[in-house]
Amino acid sequence: MFDALKGMAGLGGLMKDLPRIRARLEQAKAELAEMTVQAEVGGGAVKVVADGRMRIRSVKVDPAMLSSLVDDEEGADQSMAESLITEAVNAALERAQEMIGDHLKAAAAELGLPLPAGGIAGLL
């Protein structure tokens, strides 16, 4: 019974801090929109930049790889290029997820909010 009362008191304190929590999370969201991560594959043949909104900001393909696509009659180079681009995009998005998780975890710690294990992953 007393544990339930403690939980209710904690919830009341959390509700009181809700405007501050909401403001900090909005600030974290704005910060993440400006933060970027980069992934490259194929020895730098494909580079992808993603941001904290899980959007791709840029894709750069090595000109040598592009010129080999023009000369490719069988389509093998095209298939390899498509595979490298897909791999780079997925790697950049994974890094962006990690960045978001770390940033939100830091914001939650700053606010004194306890997060259960895997709690950030559920927010993503």
Summary of the structure (lengths in Angstrom):
residues: 124
radius of gyration: 21.6
end to end distance: 34.4
largest distance: 75.8
contacts: 323
relative contact order: 0.14
helix: 69%
strand: 15%
